[in-house]
Amino acid sequence: MVMANPSLLLQSIFILFIIFLLFKSSILAIDFSFHNLDSWNSSSSNCCLWDKVTSGSPSNSNSTSTSSVVIKLHLFNLSAQLMPSNLLAPLFFIRSLRMLDISQNSINGQIPALKFGNLSNLVHLDLSSNEFNGSIHPQLFQLRHLQYLDLGSNKIQGGLSPRVGSLQGLRMLNLSSNLLSGELPEEIGNLIKLQQLSLRSSKFSNAIPSSILYLGELEEIDLSNNTLSMEIPTHIGNLSTLSSLSLGNNKLTGGIPASMQKLNKLNSLDLEGNMLIGEIPFWLFNFKELKEL
């Protein structure tokens, strides 16, 4: 094992030190009463030990360095003051980041997706419960290591790009409670490792894409409170790992597919507020795990 060059290590720590203090000063310029990052100060020069910062070994498996890098930033619920998205600019220099949580911060403006492209090691990205607007730039879908992406509860508009299908390692996708509209792309079926999909309370329309049936590891689907139409996919019962299915308050037509009786792990089912026809199948009441109908 090769020891890290001490001078390079000090240089990288100093750069992080400057980055973090720039970020903190940007918030203080807006919120004078801000105290959530009090440990980020010049009296403690090792920023890897500061609150809301987690360090670890580099993600590069070929690295022989014994030094630590910043891999996680837990920056949720820092301030209730409205803050511009360019405040995030210093963070995009921390290329070692694998997890970034800046949820619940009233950050407004467009998501700086091109800048997020610098954070190519990200596995977990949570931008939920802010005031982000504009569209989702396709560049965000080039973060090929992402497993968790939460953009819920913002004011994001426009459609969902077919490039979302590039995130083939994704396990959780939440775009709920936005102003997204248009058709759901067939490419969503490329997310074969997806376990949770929440697109509720937006303006998605037209049919539920048949490619959703390729998502064999799905445990939860929430497409409720949209304007989805046409019929529920006939073979939706092939998603045998489903425990929660929410399709309520759309414009779905036709009957309840018979294949759904194969969903023996289902504990929550919501189909209300649609235009479904026919009788309620007797087998719905035979689900042993079903607690909410």
N, C-alpha and C positions, 0 to 999 in steps of 0.2 A: 504494500500500500504506500502511495506517494503522499507525503505531507504537503498541505497547501502552502504556497508561497506566502509568508507572513505579510509582505508589503502589499501583495495583491488582495489579501484578505482584509487588511485594514482599509484599503482603497474602496473595496466593495461595501464594507460596513459604513464607511463615511458617505458613500453615494446614497445608500438606503436611508441613512440618518437625515440627509438633506431632503430626499423625496418625502419622507414621512412628515417632516416639519413643514414643508411646503403645503402638503395636503391639509395639515392641521390649521395652518395660518389662513388658508382659503376659507375654511369653515368659520374661524374666529372673525374674519372680516364681515361675515354675514350675521352670525349669532354671537353677540358679545358675552352672553351668559353660558357659553358652551364649556362644559367641564368633563365630557365623556372620555377625553384622551389626555387627561392630566399627566399620566405617566410618560407621555411623549414629550420629553423636554431635554435640554442640554446637560442636565446634571447626571443623566444616565445615557452614556454614549452607545451602549450595546442595544440597539433597537430590536434585536431578535428576542429580547427578554421583556419587551413592553407589553402592556395589556392589549388584547385583541389581535396579537401577532403570534403565529405559530411557525417555528422553524423546523427544518428537517434536512435530510440528505438530498442532494440533487436528484432529479428524476431520471437523469441519464444513467442507465445501468452500467455503462462503460466507464463512468467517472471513477477515478481512483483518489479523488480528493476527500480529505477527512473533515472539511469545513461544512458548516450548516448554511442553508439558504432559507429565505422566507418562502413558505409554501402555502400558508393560509392567512387570510385577513378576515376577521369577524367584525365588520363595520356596520352592522344592522342597528337601526334605531338610535342613531347618533344625535339627530337634531330634528325638531319639528318645523324649523324655518325652511321656507322654499329656497332651494339651492340649484344653481345651473349645472348642467351635465358636464361642462368643461372643467368643473372643480375636480373631476376624476383624473384629469390629465397626468399628474405625477405618478399615479399608480400603474400606468401603462408601461413604465420602465422596469417594473419588477417581473421580468420574464420567467422567473422560477415559480410563479404562483400556480398552484393547482386548485385552490379553492378561494373564491371571492364572494362574500355575502355583503351586499350594500342595500339590503331590503329595508323598508319602513323608514325612508329618509326624506321624503318630499323633494326628490331630485327631479327637475323638469328639463325639457328640451329633448332632442332626439338621442337615441342610444348611439354612442360613438363607436359603431360596429367596426369601422376601419382600424381604430385604435385597439379595440379588443383583439384584433388579429395579431397583435404583438404578443399576446398572452397565450401562446400556442400550446402550453402545457396544462391549461385549465381542464379540470375534470368536473368541477362543481361551480356553477354560476347562478347566483340568486339576485335578481334585480327587481323583485316583486314589491308591491305596495309603495310605489313612488308615483311620480307625475310624468313619467316618460311619455312622449308623444311622437308623431311621425310614424313612419313605417319601420319594419324590421329589415335592415339592410342584409342582403344575402351573404355578405362577408362573415356575419355572425355564425353562419352555418358551416364555416370552414374550420371551426375549432374541433378537429377530428377526435380529440380525446374526451370530449364532453360526455358525461354520463347523467348529469343533472342540470336541467335548464328551467329556471322559473322566471317568467316575465309577467306573471299574473298581477291583476289589480293595478293597471296603469291606464294610459289613454292612447294606446298604440292603435294606429289605423292601417288601412290598406289590406292587401291579401296576404296569404301565407305562401311564400315562395316554394316552388317544387324543390329547391335546393335543401329544404329541411331534411330531405331524404339522405343527405350526405352524412348526417349524424348517426352513423350506424351502430355506435356504441352506447347510444342514449338509453337510459333506463327510466327517467322521469322527465316528462314535458308538460309544463303548465303555462298556458297562454290565456287562462280564464279571465273574465271581467275586464275585457278591453273593448275596443271598437273595431276589431278585425272583421272582415267581411269577405264575400265571394265563396268560391268552391273550395273544399278541402282537396288538396292535391293528391293524386294517386300515389305519388312518391312517398307518402307517409307510411306506406306499406314496406318501405325499405328499413324501417326502424325495428328490426326483428328482435332486438333485445329489450324493447320497451315494456315496462311493467305498469307504469301509471301514465295515463293520458287525460288531461283536463283542458277542455276548450269551452267550458260553460260560459254563459252570459256574455256572448259576443253577437256577431251578426252573420255567422256562417250560413250559407244557403245551399240549395240543391241537395243532391243525394249524399248519403254516407258512402264514401268510396269503398268499393268491393275489396280493395287491397288491404283494408284493415284486417281482413281475415288471415293475412300472413303474419300477424303479430301474435305468435303462439305463446309468448310469455306474459301477455297482458293479464293483470290482476284487477285493475280499475279503469273504467272508461266513464268519463263525464262529458257528454255533449249537450247537456240540458240548456234550456233558455237560449236557443238560437232560432233560426228559421229553416232548419233542415227539412227537406221534403222527400217524397217518394217512399219506398218501402224499406223496412228494416232488412239488412242483408239476410237472405234466406238461410245461409249456413253459419250464422253468428254463433250457433251452438258449438261450432268447432273450436271456439276459444275456450278450451276446457279449464284454464286456470282462472277464469274470471270469478271474482268475489263480489264485485260491485259494478252495476250497469245502470247508468243514468242517461236517459234519452228524453226526459220530460220536457214539456213546453216547447215543442217544435211543431212541424206541420207534417209529421210522418203519416203515411196512409197504409192501407192494407191490413192484414191481420198480424197476430203475434206468431212468428215463425215456430213451427213444430220442433225445429232443431234446438230451441232454447231449453227443452226439457233435459238436454244432456249437460247443462251447466250445474252440476251437482255441488259445486263449491260456492254458489251464489248466496250471499247473505243480505244483499240490498239490490232492489230492482225498482226503477222509477220510469214509468211509461206514460204518466198522466199528462193531460193537456195536449194531446195529439189528435189526429183524425183517424185513429185506428177503427177497424170495423170487426164485426164478429163477436162471438161470445168469449168470455174469459176462459181459457183452457183449464180443465180440472187439474191437470198435472202441476199447475203453478202452486197449488196448495200442498204438494207432496215434497217440496224442497225442505229437507231437514235443517239446512243451515240458514234459510231465509228468515231474517228478522225484521225487514222493512220492505213493504210492498205498497 
